[in-house]
Amino acid sequence: MNFRTYCTATLCSLLLLTACGEKKDETPPPKLFSEQREALDKAKTVDDTLQKSNEEQQKKIEQQSQ
């Protein structure tokens, strides 16, 4: 075997070991757009409340018209 073969084998081994190694960096993911998500969640709960109120109002109207 010549020098080039040794270098290629070493490089492939290093790449394989690096790719298969455990990920030790356990930093938490960044909290992107957390304020916007919170606002969206609040808006969804308000929308649900309005939807229920609207349904109840429709039921009352139907009961009164009968």
Buried (B, 14 or more C-beta within 10 A) or exposed (E): EEEEEEEEEEEEEEEEEEEEEEEEEEEEEEEEEEEEEEEEEEEEEEEEEEEEEEEEEEEEEEEEEE
